[in-house]
Amino acid sequence: MTTVRYEKKRSELEEYFDRTAAQAWAKLTSDAPVSGIRATVRAGRDQTRDILLSRLPTNLSGRRILDAGCGTGALAIELAKRGAHVIAVDLSSTLIDLAKERIDPSLAHLVEFHAGDMLDPKFGVFDYVVCMDSVIHYQGGDKVSVLRELAKNTQEKIIFTFAPSTFALELMIRSGKLFPKKDRSPFIVPIAEDAIRKQIMRTEGLEGWEVTFTQKVSSMFYKSQTMEITKK
């Protein structure tokens, strides 16, 4: 997928996570004390990560998983603890370096960290793909195009998150209250569950896939919805 819109947004995300807010996200994804807005975001992300993990087998030995948009590696590490061989990819080389520092040496052989595009075909074929908060910044059509590209090299299921379109979330985005101004992330693009379901159903290349699970998380300033699509 090489649309100008996708590439522009990808460049903005790389700039943001590599330079503008790397320190803030390093703290948010650690055990360091945080307060206010960041505490609700951390709690929401923890809930979402648990949901994603609950949709995968507890024994992942011999399974190959792509963690698309791995950030500082928290989800990749949990997958490795279950025995999975994880390809963990993120646009931000800064966050990838931090993820490498955080992983326990006993798990390091199970996780390959890469700074790059999650859609790069060089990463090969996977049993499962997880995308936690890695497509929330893209337009609705681009979100589904990302899923279509990932599906080409996925054998079983893709589990991803999106920002559900609600009045409260739209209001927070418009008022700029999702993050303090200095750490504000690139614009989040909400989408209604029904809308993304319909787009998945009518997208060429996803005819053999179906939505098999969805669940919302609301932690004050963090609004997310997990969706799973499974190969028929």
N, CA, C and O of each residue as an XYZ file, in Angstrom:
928
protein
N       0.845     -1.175      0.000
C       0.000      0.000      0.000
C       0.889      1.237      0.000
O       1.684      1.417      0.923
N       0.775      2.094     -1.013
C       1.692      3.219     -1.146
C       0.962      4.519     -1.476
O       1.496      5.346     -2.215
N      -0.240      4.719     -0.949
C      -0.969      5.943     -1.232
C      -0.237      7.131     -0.622
O       0.433      7.006      0.404
N      -0.374      8.275     -1.264
C       0.272      9.491     -0.773
C      -0.219      9.829      0.632
O       0.567     10.243      1.483
N      -1.515      9.653      0.873
C      -2.095      9.963      2.179
C      -1.501      9.072      3.265
O      -1.167      9.548      4.351
N      -1.369      7.778      2.973
C      -0.792      6.843      3.935
C       0.661      7.209      4.229
O       1.070      7.243      5.390
N       1.429      7.480      3.195
C       2.846      7.794      3.377
C       3.036      9.099      4.157
O       3.956      9.216      4.966
N       2.166     10.068      3.909
C       2.242     11.343      4.640
C       1.980     11.124      6.123
O       2.715     11.632      6.970
N       0.935     10.370      6.432
C       0.615     10.103      7.832
C       1.712      9.281      8.499
O       2.060      9.524      9.655
N       2.255      8.313      7.772
C       3.335      7.494      8.309
C       4.533      8.363      8.672
O       5.166      8.149      9.706
N       4.844      9.337      7.830
C       5.961     10.253      8.101
C       5.683     11.103      9.338
O       6.587     11.339     10.140
N       4.450     11.564      9.500
C       4.071     12.364     10.674
C       4.213     11.541     11.954
O       4.694     12.041     12.971
N       3.792     10.281     11.896
C       3.874      9.414     13.067
C       5.319      9.139     13.451
O       5.669      9.126     14.631
N       6.154      8.921     12.443
C       7.565      8.675     12.717
C       8.196      9.878     13.400
O       8.955      9.730     14.358
N       7.878     11.071     12.903
C       8.401     12.310     13.487
C       7.933     12.450     14.937
O       8.723     12.778     15.823
N       6.656     12.201     15.169
C       6.086     12.366     16.509
C       6.721     11.418     17.515
O       7.200     11.849     18.564
N       6.725     10.117     17.193
C       7.202      9.145     18.168
C       8.720      9.114     18.286
O       9.250      8.691     19.313
N       9.424      9.555     17.251
C      10.882      9.556     17.311
C      11.424     10.774     18.035
O      12.456     10.694     18.702
N      10.733     11.907     17.909
C      11.316     13.153     18.412
C      10.416     13.911     19.382
O      10.835     14.236     20.493
N       9.196     14.191     18.974
C       8.336     15.076     19.747
C       7.976     14.509     21.114
O       8.011     15.228     22.112
N       7.629     13.224     21.166
C       7.084     12.683     22.415
C       7.735     11.383     22.864
O       7.136     10.625     23.626
N       8.939     11.120     22.408
C       9.599      9.858     22.769
C       9.749      9.709     24.279
O       9.500      8.636     24.829
N      10.156     10.784     24.947
C      10.352     10.716     26.400
C       9.038     10.489     27.128
O       8.972      9.709     28.078
N       7.981     11.180     26.676
C       6.675     11.024     27.314
C       6.155      9.605     27.164
O       5.608      9.040     28.111
N       6.323      9.020     25.974
C       5.835      7.658     25.761
C       6.694      6.628     26.474
O       6.197      5.582     26.891
N       7.969      6.915     26.616
C       8.830      6.019     27.394
C       8.344      5.946     28.840
O       8.315      4.869     29.435
N       7.963      7.098     29.404
C       7.473      7.128     30.776
C       6.095      6.485     30.878
O       5.826      5.720     31.804
N       5.222      6.802     29.919
C       3.865      6.257     29.934
C       3.864      4.734     29.918
O       3.022      4.109     30.563
N       4.793      4.135     29.191
C       4.832      2.679     29.036
C       5.771      2.003     30.028
O       6.125      0.836     29.864
N       6.175      2.748     31.064
C       7.014      2.182     32.120
C       6.192      2.039     33.396
O       4.971      2.195     33.385
N       6.879      1.742     34.493
C       6.213      1.668     35.792
C       6.366      2.966     36.583
O       5.966      3.041     37.744
N       6.939      3.977     35.956
C       7.152      5.250     36.646
C       5.812      5.899     36.980
O       4.856      5.772     36.215
N       5.734      6.590     38.109
C       4.477      7.244     38.493
C       4.044      8.279     37.457
O       4.861      9.058     36.965
N       2.765      8.279     37.136
C       2.179      9.293     36.264
C       0.887      9.763     36.918
O       0.376      9.126     37.838
N       0.372     10.873     36.436
C      -0.848     11.385     37.053
C      -1.804     11.892     35.990
O      -1.440     12.038     34.823
N      -3.025     12.156     36.408
C      -4.000     12.798     35.537
C      -4.306     12.020     34.284
O      -4.598     10.825     34.331
N      -4.235     12.712     33.155
C      -4.585     12.137     31.864
C      -3.751     10.898     31.557
O      -4.278      9.886     31.094
N      -2.461     10.982     31.815
C      -1.585      9.858     31.465
C      -1.943      8.589     32.243
O      -1.797      7.482     31.724
N      -2.404      8.743     33.468
C      -2.792      7.571     34.259
C      -3.980      6.858     33.629
O      -4.025      5.627     33.613
N      -4.942      7.615     33.109
C      -6.106      6.976     32.474
C      -5.707      6.310     31.164
O      -6.226      5.251     30.813
N      -4.781      6.940     30.444
C      -4.298      6.346     29.189
C      -3.542      5.048     29.475
O      -3.734      4.045     28.788
N      -2.687      5.077     30.488
C      -1.931      3.861     30.835
C      -2.873      2.722     31.233
O      -2.705      1.586     30.790
N      -3.859      3.035     32.067
C      -4.817      2.008     32.510
C      -5.592      1.445     31.325
O      -5.809      0.236     31.237
N      -6.008      2.322     30.413
C      -6.747      1.866     29.243
C      -5.906      0.997     28.334
O      -6.382     -0.014     27.818
N      -4.668      1.381     28.138
C      -3.772      0.579     27.298
C      -3.508     -0.782     27.923
O      -3.422     -1.782     27.210
N      -3.378     -0.834     29.234
C      -3.184     -2.123     29.912
C      -4.392     -3.036     29.696
O      -4.232     -4.229     29.439
N      -5.600     -2.476     29.800
C      -6.816     -3.265     29.565
C      -6.869     -3.778     28.134
O      -7.201     -4.937     27.887
N      -6.537     -2.898     27.198
C      -6.572     -3.280     25.789
C      -5.561     -4.380     25.490
O      -5.864     -5.323     24.759
N      -4.368     -4.263     26.049
C      -3.341     -5.290     25.834
C      -3.821     -6.643     26.361
O      -3.600     -7.675     25.728
N      -4.472     -6.631     27.513
C      -4.993     -7.878     28.080
C      -6.057     -8.500     27.169
O      -6.124     -9.722     27.033
N      -6.880     -7.662     26.552
C      -7.913     -8.169     25.646
C      -7.269     -8.825     24.425
O      -7.663     -9.920     24.022
N      -6.283     -8.157     23.843
C      -5.597     -8.733     22.684
C      -4.986    -10.088     23.028
O      -5.097    -11.050     22.269
N      -4.339    -10.139     24.187
C      -3.704    -11.391     24.599
C      -4.734    -12.491     24.846
O      -4.460    -13.666     24.604
N      -5.915    -12.110     25.327
C      -6.955    -13.110     25.609
C      -7.488    -13.773     24.347
O      -8.113    -14.831     24.422
N      -7.248    -13.168     23.194
C      -7.735    -13.712     21.925
C      -6.718    -14.638     21.263
O      -6.927    -15.099     20.141
N      -5.635    -14.903     21.951
C      -4.593    -15.779     21.416
C      -4.351    -16.956     22.355
O      -4.597    -16.844     23.556
N      -3.873    -18.077     21.830
C      -3.598    -19.233     22.685
C      -2.567    -18.903     23.767
O      -1.687    -18.068     23.560
N      -2.684    -19.557     24.908
C      -1.716    -19.337     25.983
C      -0.373    -19.979     25.641
O       0.669    -19.546     26.133
N      -0.400    -21.008     24.799
C       0.835    -21.637     24.322
C       1.024    -21.270     22.855
O       0.304    -21.760     21.984
N       2.000    -20.403     22.591
C       2.258    -19.950     21.224
C       3.581    -20.490     20.674
O       4.132    -19.947     19.716
N       4.070    -21.540     21.275
C       5.328    -22.139     20.815
C       5.196    -22.556     19.348
O       4.224    -23.202     18.956
N       6.179    -22.178     18.560
C       6.171    -22.520     17.144
C       5.342    -21.587     16.288
O       5.317    -21.737     15.066
N       4.658    -20.622     16.898
C       3.832    -19.680     16.145
C       4.627    -18.410     15.844
O       5.448    -17.955     16.640
N       4.353    -17.865     14.679
C       5.040    -16.641     14.241
C       4.031    -15.493     14.262
O       2.968    -15.584     13.648
N       4.368    -14.407     14.974
C       3.432    -13.305     15.163
C       4.087    -11.981     14.775
O       5.238    -11.721     15.127
N       3.343    -11.150     14.047
C       3.780     -9.794     13.763
C       3.133     -8.850     14.763
O       1.907     -8.786     14.854
N       3.942     -8.124     15.506
C       3.457     -7.050     16.374
C       3.652     -5.761     15.579
O       4.731     -5.170     15.588
N       2.596     -5.337     14.896
C       2.660     -4.203     13.975
C       2.435     -2.901     14.730
O       1.325     -2.620     15.182
N       3.486     -2.115     14.862
C       3.421     -0.907     15.676
C       3.686     -1.254     17.123
O       2.869     -0.961     17.996
N       4.822     -1.876     17.383
C       5.101     -2.475     18.695
C       5.446     -1.470     19.779
O       5.413     -1.813     20.961
N       5.778     -0.227     19.410
C       6.138      0.763     20.419
C       7.316      0.323     21.266
O       8.357     -0.062     20.732
N       7.164      0.376     22.576
C       8.255      0.015     23.483
C       8.286     -1.473     23.826
O       9.047     -1.893     24.698
N       7.463     -2.271     23.144
C       7.604     -3.720     23.207
C       6.822     -4.473     24.262
O       7.050     -5.670     24.436
N       5.911     -3.830     24.976
C       5.198     -4.509     26.061
C       4.404     -5.719     25.564
O       4.448     -6.782     26.184
N       3.688     -5.570     24.463
C       2.896     -6.679     23.941
C       3.788     -7.767     23.363
O       3.521     -8.954     23.549
N       4.844     -7.372     22.664
C       5.779     -8.346     22.098
C       6.399     -9.210     23.189
O       6.572    -10.416     23.009
N       6.730     -8.599     24.310
C       7.332     -9.340     25.424
C       6.353    -10.364     25.990
O       6.742    -11.491     26.295
N       5.083     -9.977     26.130
C       4.080    -10.917     26.638
C       3.875    -12.080     25.673
O       3.671    -13.215     26.105
N       3.926    -11.811     24.387
C       3.788    -12.877     23.389
C       4.979    -13.825     23.449
O       4.824    -15.039     23.316
N       6.163    -13.267     23.649
C       7.367    -14.097     23.762
C       7.304    -14.992     24.996
O       7.796    -16.120     24.972
N       6.702    -14.494     26.070
C       6.558    -15.303     27.277
C       5.707    -16.542     27.021
O       5.829    -17.547     27.721
N       4.846    -16.458     26.013
C       4.021    -17.612     25.643
C       4.706    -18.519     24.623
O       4.139    -19.515     24.173
N       5.941    -18.152     24.269
C       6.708    -19.002     23.371
C       6.675    -18.609     21.914
O       7.249    -19.311     21.081
N       6.015    -17.497     21.570
C       5.903    -17.085     20.175
C       7.224    -16.528     19.646
O       8.033    -15.975     20.391
N       7.411    -16.693     18.344
C       8.489    -16.001     17.645
C       7.877    -14.711     17.122
O       7.023    -14.747     16.237
N       8.303    -13.572     17.660
C       7.665    -12.289     17.387
C       8.545    -11.406     16.500
O       9.726    -11.198     16.778
N       7.945    -10.898     15.438
C       8.572     -9.856     14.633
C       7.907     -8.552     15.075
O       6.739     -8.313     14.768
N       8.641     -7.725     15.784
C       8.095     -6.497     16.376
C       8.596     -5.298     15.579
O       9.792     -5.010     15.541
N       7.649     -4.603     14.940
C       8.010     -3.522     14.014
C       7.389     -2.211     14.460
O       6.229     -2.172     14.870
N       8.159     -1.148     14.381
C       7.634      0.180     14.679
C       8.353      1.207     13.815
O       9.526      1.037     13.485
N       7.646      2.271     13.450
C       8.251      3.338     12.660
C       9.355      4.057     13.409
O      10.298      4.560     12.798
N       9.244      4.110     14.733
C      10.176      4.879     15.539
C      11.403      4.069     15.958
O      11.289      3.106     16.715
N      12.552      4.459     15.470
C      13.787      3.785     15.880
C      14.092      4.065     17.348
O      14.725      3.251     18.021
N      13.638      5.226     17.847
C      13.848      5.563     19.256
C      13.106      4.584     20.160
O      13.669      4.090     21.137
N      11.841      4.304     19.836
C      11.066      3.366     20.635
C      11.582      1.939     20.485
O      11.555      1.168     21.444
N      12.049      1.582     19.294
C      12.624      0.251     19.085
C      13.864      0.066     19.958
O      14.044     -0.991     20.562
N      14.712      1.079     20.028
C      15.901      0.989     20.879
C      15.501      0.799     22.346
O      16.134      0.037     23.077
N      14.454      1.491     22.761
C      13.987      1.354     24.140
C      13.423     -0.049     24.376
O      13.644     -0.640     25.433
N      12.703     -0.575     23.400
C      12.150     -1.931     23.525
C      13.264     -2.958     23.679
O      13.145     -3.889     24.476
N      14.323     -2.800     22.938
C      15.462     -3.721     23.035
C      16.092     -3.677     24.421
O      16.557     -4.692     24.938
N      16.102     -2.479     25.018
C      16.669     -2.338     26.352
C      15.791     -3.003     27.410
O      16.290     -3.511     28.414
N      14.482     -2.996     27.174
C      13.548     -3.467     28.196
C      13.331     -4.973     28.204
O      12.909     -5.524     29.222
N      13.603     -5.637     27.121
C      13.292     -7.063     27.076
C      14.265     -7.863     27.927
O      15.467     -7.594     27.940
N      13.729     -8.848     28.635
C      14.549     -9.736     29.447
C      15.467    -10.544     28.527
O      15.006    -11.068     27.513
N      16.742    -10.654     28.856
C      17.676    -11.406     28.005
C      17.224    -12.842     27.713
O      17.559    -13.409     26.673
N      16.460    -13.419     28.645
C      16.014    -14.800     28.446
C      14.965    -14.914     27.345
O      14.693    -16.010     26.855
N      14.371    -13.776     26.954
C      13.347    -13.772     25.903
C      13.851    -13.171     24.604
O      13.177    -13.247     23.577
N      15.027    -12.578     24.647
C      15.521    -11.808     23.502
C      15.610    -12.636     22.221
O      15.430    -12.102     21.127
N      15.883    -13.933     22.346
C      16.019    -14.769     21.142
C      14.682    -15.006     20.446
O      14.652    -15.468     19.305
N      13.570    -14.691     21.126
C      12.247    -14.920     20.547
C      11.658    -13.684     19.864
O      10.632    -13.775     19.191
N      12.306    -12.532     20.038
C      11.759    -11.290     19.478
C      12.778    -10.615     18.571
O      13.917    -10.368     18.968
N      12.356    -10.324     17.362
C      13.165     -9.551     16.421
C      12.560     -8.152     16.325
O      11.432     -7.990     15.857
N      13.300     -7.154     16.763
C      12.824     -5.776     16.697
C      13.334     -5.102     15.426
O      14.511     -5.207     15.080
N      12.423     -4.407     14.735
C      12.785     -3.717     13.501
C      12.167     -2.326     13.470
O      10.988     -2.161     13.786
N      12.954     -1.326     13.093
C      12.424      0.005     12.830
C      12.072      0.052     11.345
O      12.946     -0.098     10.491
N      10.790      0.262     11.041
C      10.377      0.261      9.648
C       8.876      0.246      9.501
O       8.139      0.520     10.448
N       8.423     -0.081      8.283
C       7.008     -0.082      7.938
C       6.415     -1.457      8.243
O       6.943     -2.477      7.800
N       5.324     -1.483      8.997
C       4.686     -2.752      9.367
C       4.170     -3.521      8.162
O       3.894     -4.716      8.273
N       4.030     -2.862      7.003
C       3.509     -3.527      5.809
C       4.613     -4.080      4.913
O       4.320     -4.653      3.863
N       5.854     -3.924      5.300
C       6.965     -4.386      4.472
C       6.878     -5.906      4.290
O       6.905     -6.642      5.277
N       6.773     -6.388      3.045
C       6.628     -7.830      2.811
C       7.851     -8.657      3.194
O       7.771     -9.883      3.278
N       8.983     -7.992      3.426
C      10.201     -8.733      3.765
C      10.078     -9.477      5.091
O      10.850    -10.398      5.359
N       9.103     -9.081      5.928
C       8.959     -9.728      7.229
C       8.330    -11.113      7.126
O       8.356    -11.876      8.093
N       7.773    -11.443      5.982
C       7.314    -12.800      5.737
C       5.881    -13.097      6.127
O       5.032    -12.206      6.168
N       5.621    -14.385      6.418
C       4.268    -14.884      6.685
C       4.093    -15.149      8.179
O       5.022    -15.581      8.862
N       2.868    -14.879      8.675
C       2.594    -15.000     10.109
C       1.350    -15.838     10.373
O       0.451    -15.931      9.537
N       1.322    -16.447     11.560
C       0.103    -17.112     12.020
C      -0.900    -16.064     12.484
O      -2.086    -16.132     12.160
N      -0.402    -15.089     13.252
C      -1.255    -14.038     13.788
C      -0.582    -12.680     13.604
O       0.642    -12.580     13.522
N      -1.415    -11.632     13.541
C      -0.920    -10.258     13.536
C      -1.679     -9.484     14.603
O      -2.901     -9.596     14.704
N      -0.962     -8.703     15.396
C      -1.591     -7.820     16.381
C      -1.210     -6.385     16.066
O      -0.048     -6.088     15.787
N      -2.193     -5.496     16.110
C      -1.979     -4.065     15.823
C      -2.633     -3.267     16.938
O      -3.807     -2.910     16.840
N      -1.895     -2.988     17.982
C      -2.457     -2.230     19.098
C      -2.194     -0.743     18.911
O      -1.053     -0.287     18.992
N      -3.259      0.005     18.660
C      -3.200      1.462     18.496
C      -2.252      1.889     17.375
O      -1.674      2.974     17.432
N      -2.090      1.046     16.361
C      -1.178      1.390     15.265
C      -1.890      1.828     13.996
O      -1.235      2.279     13.057
N      -3.227      1.707     13.938
C      -3.948      2.211     12.762
C      -4.934      3.317     13.138
O      -5.707      3.768     12.292
N      -4.913      3.753     14.389
C      -5.907      4.722     14.864
C      -5.744      6.104     14.245
O      -6.674      6.910     14.285
N      -4.571      6.393     13.672
C      -4.322      7.716     13.111
C      -4.687      7.817     11.630
O      -4.690      8.909     11.062
N      -4.992      6.684     11.009
C      -5.265      6.674      9.574
C      -6.752      6.846      9.278
O      -7.606      6.498     10.093
N      -7.046      7.387      8.096
C      -8.430      7.505      7.645
C      -9.065      6.120      7.540
O      -8.367      5.116      7.400
N     -10.421      6.075      7.612
C     -11.119      4.789      7.616
C     -10.729      3.879      6.478
O     -10.465      2.695      6.687
N     -10.690      4.425      5.260
C     -10.313      3.609      4.115
C      -8.898      3.092      4.209
O      -8.619      1.964      3.803
N      -7.992      3.912      4.745
C      -6.607      3.488      4.896
C      -6.463      2.446      5.994
O      -5.613      1.560      5.896
N      -7.281      2.539      7.039
C      -7.248      1.515      8.093
C      -7.512      0.139      7.473
O      -6.779     -0.818      7.723
N      -8.558      0.058      6.670
C      -8.954     -1.218      6.081
C      -7.951     -1.659      5.023
O      -7.727     -2.856      4.845
N      -7.349     -0.707      4.322
C      -6.306     -1.058      3.349
C      -5.103     -1.683      4.048
O      -4.484     -2.610      3.525
N      -4.775     -1.167      5.238
C      -3.697     -1.767      6.030
C      -4.044     -3.217      6.369
O      -3.202     -4.105      6.243
N      -5.281     -3.452      6.798
C      -5.714     -4.814      7.125
C      -5.616     -5.722      5.900
O      -5.184     -6.871      5.998
N      -6.021     -5.194      4.748
C      -5.954     -5.984      3.516
C      -4.514     -6.389      3.204
O      -4.253     -7.533      2.833
N      -3.579     -5.446      3.357
C      -2.184     -5.756      3.079
C      -1.637     -6.773      4.080
O      -0.906     -7.688      3.702
N      -1.990     -6.614      5.345
C      -1.533     -7.559      6.368
C      -2.115     -8.948      6.135
O      -1.449     -9.955      6.373
N      -3.361     -8.996      5.670
C      -4.042    -10.279      5.451
C      -3.346    -11.128      4.404
O      -3.453    -12.354      4.434
N      -2.637    -10.501      3.483
C      -1.953    -11.242      2.428
C      -0.944    -12.227      2.995
O      -0.676    -13.269      2.396
N      -0.380    -11.888      4.163
C       0.660    -12.739      4.755
C       0.277    -13.267      6.133
O       1.142    -13.569      6.956
N      -1.034    -13.377      6.378
C      -1.508    -13.867      7.679
C      -2.331    -15.129      7.491
O      -3.220    -15.177      6.642
N      -2.035    -16.146      8.281
C      -2.670    -17.451      8.121
C      -3.953    -17.621      8.926
O      -4.848    -18.346      8.493
N      -4.070    -16.973     10.086
C      -5.211    -17.253     10.962
C      -6.047    -16.030     11.336
O      -7.222    -15.957     10.976
N      -5.464    -15.078     12.046
C      -6.277    -13.933     12.457
C      -5.441    -12.670     12.620
O      -4.230    -12.721     12.833
N      -6.128    -11.531     12.512
C      -5.551    -10.216     12.760
C      -6.377     -9.574     13.872
O      -7.603     -9.507     13.781
N      -5.712     -9.109     14.908
C      -6.389     -8.435     16.010
C      -5.873     -7.007     16.052
O      -4.673     -6.779     16.204
N      -6.777     -6.047     15.919
C      -6.361     -4.659     15.837
C      -7.272     -3.784     16.696
O      -8.333     -4.223     17.139
N      -6.851     -2.557     16.923
C      -7.671     -1.618     17.671
C      -7.957     -0.391     16.818
O      -7.186     -0.030     15.930
N      -9.090      0.238     17.116
C      -9.422      1.506     16.480
C     -10.111      2.385     17.511
O     -10.568      1.902     18.547
N     -10.179      3.669     17.222
C     -10.868      4.604     18.115
C     -12.339      4.621     17.728
O     -12.677      5.074     16.634
N     -13.226      4.137     18.601
C     -14.651      4.091     18.263
C     -15.249      5.491     18.206
O     -14.976      6.324     19.070
N     -16.051      5.743     17.204
C     -16.644      7.059     17.042
C     -17.777      7.253     18.044
O     -18.836      6.637     17.926
N     -17.541      8.113     19.028
C     -18.551      8.469     20.022
C     -18.556      9.989     20.178
O     -17.580     10.656     19.834
N     -19.634     10.522     20.685
C     -19.725     11.964     20.876
C     -18.622     12.455     21.814
O     -17.987     13.477     21.552
N     -18.398     11.721     22.908
C     -17.405     12.139     23.901
C     -16.000     12.164     23.299
O     -15.240     13.104     23.533
N     -15.651     11.126     22.519
C     -14.317     11.074     21.926
C     -14.136     12.180     20.890
O     -13.100     12.842     20.853
N     -15.138     12.370     20.061
C     -15.055     13.431     19.059
C     -14.860     14.787     19.741
O     -14.090     15.620     19.263
N     -15.555     15.003     20.853
C     -15.439     16.260     21.583
C     -14.039     16.436     22.156
O     -13.473     17.528     22.093
N     -13.476     15.360     22.718
C     -12.130     15.436     23.290
C     -11.097     15.720     22.213
O     -10.161     16.488     22.430
N     -11.269     15.094     21.041
C     -10.323     15.320     19.949
C     -10.379     16.767     19.486
O      -9.350     17.414     19.294
N     -11.602     17.266     19.309
C     -11.757     18.633     18.812
C     -11.242     19.672     19.813
O     -10.730     20.720     19.421
N     -11.382     19.374     21.094
C     -10.930     20.323     22.108
C      -9.470     20.126     22.476
O      -8.913     20.902     23.254
N      -8.836     19.076     21.912
C      -7.414     18.847     22.158
C      -7.101     18.351     23.540
O      -6.010     18.611     24.047
N      -8.027     17.638     24.180
C      -7.820     17.220     25.565
C      -7.333     15.782     25.724
O      -7.230     15.287     26.846
N      -7.035     15.108     24.620
C      -6.571     13.733     24.757
C      -5.172     13.666     25.373
O      -4.847     12.726     26.098
N      -4.349     14.675     25.075
C      -3.010     14.739     25.628
C      -2.680     16.201     25.937
O      -3.243     17.102     25.316
N      -1.779     16.445     26.883
C      -1.309     17.819     27.069
C      -0.726     18.328     25.756
O      -0.221     17.540     24.957
N      -0.791     19.631     25.528
C      -0.406     20.199     24.240
C       0.993     19.782     23.807
O       1.199     19.446     22.641
N       1.949     19.798     24.712
C       3.334     19.521     24.317
C       3.542     18.064     23.904
O       4.505     17.759     23.200
N       2.655     17.159     24.332
C       2.801     15.737     24.018
C       1.709     15.227     23.081
O       1.566     14.020     22.884
N       0.932     16.160     22.499
C      -0.248     15.742     21.758
C       0.129     14.893     20.549
O       1.026     15.248     19.783
N      -0.552     13.791     20.390
C      -0.259     12.876     19.291
C      -0.891     13.373     18.012
O      -1.796     14.207     18.047
N      -0.417     12.860     16.858
C      -1.053     13.200     15.593
C      -2.538     12.849     15.655
O      -2.939     11.937     16.379
N      -3.317     13.551     14.922
C      -4.763     13.463     14.960
C      -5.278     12.028     14.892
O      -4.959     11.293     13.957
N      -6.073     11.635     15.882
C      -6.708     10.324     15.893
C      -7.982     10.390     15.057
O      -8.748     11.348     15.155
N      -8.200      9.372     14.242
C      -9.371      9.352     13.362
C     -10.337      8.270     13.839
O     -10.120      7.089     13.568
N     -11.409      8.659     14.551
C     -12.382      7.662     15.020
C     -13.189      7.087     13.855
O     -13.297      7.704     12.796
N     -13.744      5.914     14.065
C     -14.630      5.299     13.083
C     -15.662      4.466     13.831
O     -15.334      3.821     14.826
N     -16.890      4.474     13.366
C     -17.937      3.678     14.006
C     -17.735      2.199     13.709
O     -17.260      1.831     12.635
N     -18.101      1.358     14.667
C     -17.944     -0.088     14.476
C     -18.675     -0.566     13.224
O     -18.123     -1.344     12.446
N     -19.892     -0.116     13.026
C     -20.666     -0.549     11.859
C     -19.975     -0.144     10.559
O     -19.989     -0.897      9.585
N     -19.375      1.038     10.544
C     -18.705      1.528      9.338
C     -17.491      0.673      8.987
O     -17.298      0.313      7.825
N     -16.676      0.348      9.982
C     -15.482     -0.439      9.673
C     -15.857     -1.882      9.321
O     -15.193     -2.505      8.493
N     -16.909     -2.415      9.939
C     -17.389     -3.746      9.563
C     -17.780     -3.781      8.081
O     -17.400     -4.693      7.347
N     -18.544     -2.772      7.659
C     -19.017     -2.727      6.273
C     -17.847     -2.581      5.305
O     -17.839     -3.192      4.237
N     -16.852     -1.763      5.685
C     -15.697     -1.588      4.812
C     -14.901     -2.880      4.676
O     -14.412     -3.205      3.594
N     -14.776     -3.606      5.765
C     -14.067     -4.894      5.713
C     -14.815     -5.861      4.797
O     -14.194     -6.550      3.989
N     -16.129     -5.916      4.916
C     -16.939     -6.850      4.135
C     -16.867     -6.580      2.636
O     -16.937     -7.515      1.838
N     -16.729     -5.308      2.239
C     -16.761     -4.995      0.810
C     -15.383     -4.732      0.208
O     -15.280     -4.356     -0.960
N     -14.323     -4.927      0.993
C     -12.971     -4.683      0.494
C     -12.420     -5.893     -0.238
O     -12.359     -6.994      0.310
N     -12.021     -5.675     -1.477
C     -11.419     -6.741     -2.261
C     -10.124     -7.190     -1.586
O      -9.282     -6.366     -1.230
N      -9.978     -8.476     -1.418
C      -8.817     -9.019     -0.721
C      -9.144     -9.467      0.691
O      -8.352    -10.165      1.325
N     -10.321     -9.065      1.191
C     -10.746     -9.495      2.532
C     -12.016    -10.337      2.465
O     -12.695    -10.529      3.474
N     -12.338    -10.841      1.262
C     -13.558    -11.652      1.117
C     -13.523    -12.913      1.975
O     -14.563    -13.403      2.415
N     -12.327    -13.430      2.206
C     -12.198    -14.669      2.962
C     -12.013    -14.452      4.452
O     -11.577    -15.356      5.164
N     -12.345    -13.250      4.931
C     -12.174    -12.923      6.339
C     -13.498    -12.481      6.942
O     -14.363    -11.954      6.243
N     -13.652    -12.701      8.250
C     -14.877    -12.274      8.927
C     -14.558    -11.743     10.319
O     -13.600    -12.175     10.961
N     -15.375    -10.801     10.771
C     -15.224    -10.258     12.129
C     -15.724    -11.305     13.116
O     -16.867    -11.753     13.026
N     -14.870    -11.694     14.055
C     -15.224    -12.748     15.007
C     -15.229    -12.286     16.462
O     -15.596    -13.048     17.357
N     -14.825    -11.045     16.697
C     -14.801    -10.553     18.086
C     -14.639     -9.050     18.079
O     -13.977     -8.490     17.205
N     -15.247     -8.396     19.060
C     -14.991     -6.972     19.283
C     -15.313     -6.621     20.729
O     -16.235     -7.182     21.320
N     -14.551     -5.693     21.295
C     -14.773     -5.261     22.670
C     -14.211     -3.867     22.872
O     -13.118     -3.561     22.396
N     -14.954     -3.019     23.576
C     -14.543     -1.644     23.828
C     -13.860     -1.501     25.182
O     -14.122     -2.260     26.115
N     -12.979     -0.509     25.264
C     -12.349     -0.106     26.522
C     -12.535      1.393     26.658
O     -12.259      2.152     25.729
N     -13.005      1.810     27.827
C     -13.158      3.229     28.094
C     -12.519      3.534     29.440
O     -13.009      3.103     30.484
N     -11.425      4.277     29.406
C     -10.716      4.641     30.624
C     -10.552      6.159     30.651
O      -9.448      6.693     30.551
N     -11.679      6.820     30.789
C     -11.749      8.283     30.828
C     -11.159      8.907     29.566
O     -11.897      9.150     28.611
N      -9.860      9.173     29.530
C      -9.265      9.831     28.379
C      -8.751      8.839     27.336
O      -8.166      9.247     26.333
N      -8.959      7.567     27.557
C      -8.531      6.556     26.590
C      -9.755      5.783     26.132
O     -10.415      5.116     26.929
N     -10.052      5.877     24.845
C     -11.186      5.176     24.264
C     -10.664      4.286     23.143
O     -10.037      4.773     22.203
N     -10.916      3.001     23.239
C     -10.402      2.089     22.226
C     -11.360      0.922     22.020
O     -12.112      0.559     22.925
N     -11.329      0.348     20.846
C     -12.124     -0.839     20.573
C     -11.242     -1.859     19.875
O     -10.590     -1.559     18.875
N     -11.232     -3.051     20.410
C     -10.497     -4.156     19.812
C     -11.422     -4.913     18.866
O     -12.579     -5.182     19.190
N     -10.895     -5.252     17.693
C     -11.649     -6.058     16.736
C     -10.746     -7.157     16.206
O      -9.556     -6.947     15.976
N     -11.321     -8.314     16.018
C     -10.597     -9.468     15.496
C     -11.235     -9.906     14.182
O     -12.451    -10.076     14.092
N     -10.397    -10.085     13.172
C     -10.898    -10.687     11.936
C     -10.163    -12.011     11.728
O      -8.948    -12.093     11.909
N     -10.902    -13.028     11.351
C     -10.393    -14.385     11.251
C     -10.568    -14.907      9.830
O     -11.588    -14.664      9.185
N      -9.578    -15.612      9.364
C      -9.619    -16.211      8.036
C     -10.617    -17.361      8.047
O     -10.546    -18.237      8.909
N     -11.540    -17.363      7.101
C     -12.567    -18.399      7.057
C     -11.982    -19.746      6.665
O     -12.710    -20.735      6.580
